[in-house]
Amino acid sequence: MFEDGSLSVYVVPEPEDVRPPEHDAAWPAFGASCWSLDWTNSEVIAVGLMNGCLAVYNRADTAADIFPTHFIAVHRSAICAFAWIRVSATDGSDVPNLSEDLMVIASGGYDGVECLTDIREPPDTTRRHVPLPATYSMFATGPIIINHDNTVKSYSMSPSMLGRGHILMEPDGPVWSVSVSDYHSQLTARSTDGSCTSTNTLKSTRMGGIIIPFLVHNIYQLDYSRKTDEFRMLEHLLPQVIQARYRRARRDQGTRTNTGVWPPEIGIHRVAWNNGNGLGGAPLLASATASGLCRVDWLLGRWIKDKTPHVSVPKMRKEVEGASDESDEEV
């Protein structure tokens, strides 16, 4: 689409058709620049790259094309300085082996992190916490991200509370997906343990000076038996209280036994509220599991003690004349 009002459709060309004539496939494709280097002896040299990786070369190799013996991702930005640790390697009896090359490198990058890297260990680029799902809630006015220890946390975007967050729920297993609706404040999360849970993002723990519990509703729980090769789906479970303010409630809550040995078949990998059919289709919730089972729920809320505030919905809309607010008479 161009400024002159024309619309054109192009075909993605083949890579061989767009290569310049002077391109030589035998030459390597350069992806990073060298920033710093340090020798360990007359044969082994380490190079710090602009992409945060560390490459170790051994000049004793007489081959024409010398490839790095170690290529480790250490930093998230350029390695600006590093040096070999001048300590010889030791064997199982803590006897130094003076004939071996150095193995430990100290490096510092532009990410503000100083690292000690042992090139004998396998490269591990796994972080402690990987937030898989993230979404934005209009009712919570901020992003909802999975925090450490599999907790679903909401962060505020208001200027006075920017960056601050609070925990909404704590599933027993790693959370794969979270979903919010554009028409109500319910948040739904699904995790590896086979549970599909929901909670209210606007539920306050205080109402009129009275402390009320923060409820997390378990929509259903999926189980799998390895012996019989059968699935079981549990429903109508009691809600859980994740914030117990009273000491007695904390004592009566007991200790929850969690396990990480869940069958991979019971994992719920996707959940989504219906946001495309207006307010009438807002209660529809779809979820999909790793076993291929898909489920659609019709979820309707309920009032506290099954009593509508302000007596009834027509009186809330002021459709009935002479309506008295009976909710003020109750304590």
C-alpha positions in Angstrom: 0.0 0.0 0.0 1.5 3.3 -1.1 0.8 7.0 -0.7 -0.5 7.3 -4.2 -3.4 5.0 -3.4 -2.1 1.9 -5.1 -2.0 -1.6 -3.6 0.6 -4.1 -4.8 1.1 -7.8 -3.9 4.7 -9.2 -4.2 6.0 -12.7 -4.1 8.7 -13.6 -1.6 11.8 -14.2 -3.7 14.1 -17.1 -3.5 17.3 -16.5 -1.5 19.5 -17.5 -4.5 17.8 -14.8 -6.6 18.6 -11.9 -4.4 22.2 -12.7 -3.6 24.7 -10.3 -5.1 27.1 -11.7 -7.8 30.2 -11.1 -5.8 28.8 -13.1 -2.8 31.0 -16.1 -2.0 29.2 -18.9 0.0 32.6 -20.2 1.2 33.0 -17.1 3.4 31.4 -17.1 6.9 28.5 -14.8 7.8 29.8 -12.4 10.4 27.3 -11.9 13.2 29.2 -10.2 16.0 32.3 -8.1 16.5 35.2 -8.8 18.9 35.4 -6.4 21.8 38.0 -7.8 24.1 40.5 -10.7 24.3 42.9 -12.4 26.6 45.5 -15.1 26.2 45.8 -18.0 28.7 49.0 -19.3 27.1 50.7 -19.3 23.8 47.9 -21.5 22.2 44.5 -20.7 23.9 42.9 -17.3 23.5 39.4 -16.2 24.6 37.5 -13.5 22.8 34.5 -11.4 24.1 31.9 -10.6 21.5 29.4 -7.7 21.1 26.4 -10.1 21.5 27.4 -11.2 25.0 29.0 -14.5 23.9 32.4 -15.9 24.9 34.5 -17.8 22.3 37.6 -19.8 23.2 40.1 -20.8 20.4 43.0 -23.2 20.5 45.8 -22.2 18.1 47.3 -25.7 18.5 44.8 -26.9 15.9 46.6 -26.8 12.6 43.5 -27.0 10.5 42.9 -24.2 8.0 39.5 -23.3 9.4 39.7 -22.9 13.1 36.5 -23.1 15.0 36.0 -22.2 18.6 36.3 -25.0 21.1 33.8 -23.2 23.4 31.1 -20.8 22.5 29.1 -19.7 25.6 26.4 -17.1 26.0 27.4 -15.3 29.2 26.0 -11.7 29.1 22.9 -10.1 27.6 25.0 -7.3 26.1 28.6 -6.7 24.9 31.4 -8.1 27.0 33.6 -5.1 27.6 36.3 -6.7 29.8 37.4 -10.1 30.9 40.4 -12.0 32.1 41.5 -15.5 32.7 41.7 -16.7 36.4 45.4 -17.6 36.8 44.6 -20.8 38.9 45.5 -24.2 37.6 42.9 -26.9 37.3 42.9 -29.6 39.9 41.9 -33.3 39.8 39.7 -35.2 42.2 42.3 -35.2 44.9 42.8 -31.4 44.8 46.2 -31.8 43.2 46.9 -29.0 40.7 47.6 -30.0 37.2 50.1 -27.5 35.9 50.1 -29.0 32.4 46.4 -28.2 31.7 45.1 -24.9 30.4 43.2 -22.4 32.5 39.5 -23.1 32.8 37.9 -20.1 34.6 37.2 -16.7 33.1 36.0 -13.5 34.8 34.0 -11.2 32.6 32.0 -8.0 32.8 29.4 -6.7 30.4 27.4 -3.7 29.6 24.5 -5.3 31.3 26.1 -4.5 34.6 26.8 -8.1 35.6 30.1 -9.7 36.5 30.3 -13.4 35.8 32.8 -16.2 36.6 32.5 -18.8 33.8 34.0 -22.3 34.0 34.4 -23.5 30.4 34.4 -27.2 31.6 30.7 -26.9 32.6 28.1 -27.2 29.9 26.7 -23.9 28.7 23.4 -23.1 30.5 21.5 -20.1 29.3 18.4 -21.0 31.3 17.2 -18.2 33.6 15.7 -18.8 37.0 12.3 -17.6 36.0 10.8 -17.6 32.5 7.4 -15.7 32.4 5.5 -17.7 29.8 2.2 -15.8 29.5 1.4 -12.2 29.8 -1.8 -10.2 29.2 -3.3 -6.7 29.9 -6.4 -6.2 31.9 -8.5 -3.1 31.4 -10.1 -3.6 34.8 -6.8 -4.0 36.6 -5.4 -1.2 34.5 -2.1 -2.9 34.1 -0.3 -6.0 32.8 -0.7 -9.4 34.4 2.5 -11.5 34.3 3.6 -14.8 35.9 6.0 -14.0 38.7 8.5 -16.3 40.4 7.2 -19.5 42.1 4.3 -19.6 39.6 2.4 -16.7 41.1 0.0 -14.6 38.9 0.8 -11.0 39.7 -0.8 -7.8 38.5 1.3 -4.6 38.1 -0.1 -1.1 38.2 0.4 1.5 35.5 -0.9 4.5 37.4 1.7 7.3 38.0 1.3 7.0 41.8 1.6 3.2 41.9 3.8 2.6 38.8 5.6 -0.7 38.9 4.0 -2.0 42.1 2.1 -5.2 42.0 0.1 -7.6 44.0 -0.5 -11.3 43.8 -3.8 -12.5 42.4 -3.5 -16.2 42.7 -1.0 -19.0 43.3 -1.5 -22.1 41.2 0.1 -25.3 42.2 1.9 -25.8 38.9 3.7 -23.8 36.3 1.2 -21.5 34.5 1.0 -21.8 30.7 -1.7 -19.2 29.9 -3.8 -16.5 31.4 -6.8 -14.8 30.0 -8.9 -11.8 30.9 -12.2 -10.5 29.5 -13.1 -7.2 28.1 -16.5 -7.3 29.7 -15.9 -8.4 33.2 -13.0 -8.5 35.7 -12.5 -12.3 36.0 -9.0 -13.6 35.4 -8.5 -17.3 34.4 -5.3 -19.2 34.5 -4.4 -22.7 33.5 -1.4 -24.7 34.7 0.5 -27.9 34.3 -1.2 -29.6 37.2 -4.5 -29.8 35.3 -6.3 -27.1 37.1 -8.3 -24.2 35.5 -8.7 -21.5 38.1 -10.4 -18.1 38.1 -10.5 -15.1 40.4 -11.8 -11.5 40.5 -9.1 -8.9 39.8 -11.2 -6.2 41.4 -12.0 -8.1 44.6 -11.0 -6.0 47.6 -10.0 -7.7 50.8 -11.8 -4.9 52.7 -15.5 -3.9 52.4 -16.9 -1.4 54.9 -14.2 -2.1 57.5 -14.9 -5.9 57.4 -12.1 -8.2 56.2 -13.4 -10.6 53.6 -11.5 -13.5 52.0 -9.9 -13.5 48.6 -11.5 -16.4 46.7 -10.0 -18.4 43.9 -12.5 -20.6 42.1 -11.4 -23.9 40.6 -13.5 -24.4 37.4 -12.4 -27.9 36.9 -9.5 -30.3 37.6 -8.2 -32.8 35.1 -6.6 -36.1 36.3 -5.1 -39.0 34.5 -4.6 -42.6 35.5 -1.5 -44.3 34.1 -2.8 -47.7 35.1 -6.2 -47.6 33.4 -5.3 -45.0 30.8 -8.4 -42.9 31.6 -9.0 -39.3 32.3 -11.1 -37.8 35.1 -12.5 -34.3 35.1 -13.7 -33.0 38.5 -16.2 -30.1 38.8 -18.1 -28.1 41.4 -15.1 -27.7 43.7 -15.0 -25.4 46.7 -13.2 -22.1 46.3 -9.8 -21.6 47.8 -8.8 -18.7 50.1 -5.3 -17.4 49.3 -5.4 -14.5 51.8 -6.2 -15.5 55.4 -5.8 -12.4 57.6 -6.8 -14.1 60.9 -4.3 -16.2 62.8 -6.9 -18.8 63.4 -7.6 -19.0 59.7 -3.9 -19.5 58.9 -3.6 -22.2 61.5 -6.7 -24.0 60.2 -5.6 -23.7 56.6 -3.0 -26.4 57.1 -0.1 -27.3 54.9 -0.7 -27.9 51.2 1.2 -30.8 49.6 2.4 -29.9 46.2 4.1 -32.2 43.7 5.9 -31.8 40.5 5.1 -35.2 39.1 2.2 -34.4 36.9 1.4 -36.5 33.8 2.0 -34.4 30.7 -1.5 -35.3 29.4 -3.3 -33.2 32.0 -1.6 -29.9 31.3 -4.0 -27.2 30.2 -2.1 -25.2 27.6 -4.6 -22.6 26.5 -7.5 -20.7 27.9 -9.5 -17.8 26.4 -12.6 -15.8 27.3 -15.0 -14.9 24.5 -14.4 -11.3 23.6 -15.9 -11.3 20.1 -19.6 -11.8 20.7 -20.5 -8.9 22.9 -21.8 -8.9 26.4 -24.1 -11.8 25.8 -21.2 -14.2 25.0 -18.9 -12.9 27.8 -19.5 -15.9 30.1 -18.1 -18.4 27.6 -14.7 -19.7 28.5 -12.7 -22.1 26.2 -9.8 -24.2 27.3 -7.5 -26.8 25.6 -5.4 -29.5 27.1 -2.2 -31.3 26.1 -4.2 -34.5 25.5 -6.3 -32.8 22.8 -9.4 -32.4 24.9 -11.2 -29.0 24.5 -13.8 -27.7 26.8 -16.2 -24.7 26.7 -17.8 -23.5 30.0 -20.7 -21.1 30.5 -19.7 -19.3 33.7 -22.2 -17.1 35.5 -21.4 -15.1 38.7 -23.4 -15.1 41.9 -24.1 -12.4 44.5 -22.9 -12.8 48.1 -25.4 -14.9 50.0 -27.3 -15.2 46.7 -28.9 -11.8 47.2 -28.8 -9.1 44.6 -27.5 -5.7 45.9 -30.1 -2.9 46.1 -32.8 -5.6 46.3 -33.1 -6.4 42.6 -31.7 -5.5 39.2 -34.9 -3.6 38.1 -34.6 -1.5 41.2 -30.9 -0.9 40.5 -32.0 0.4 37.1 -34.7 2.5 38.7 -37.3 0.8 36.6 -39.6 0.3 39.6 -41.2 3.3 41.3 -41.0 3.6 45.0 -38.1 1.2 45.4 -36.5 1.3 48.8 -32.9 0.4 49.4 -33.1 -2.5 51.8 -29.4 -3.1 51.6 -28.8 -0.2 53.9 -30.9 -1.9 56.6 -28.6 -4.9 56.8 -25.3 -4.8 58.6 
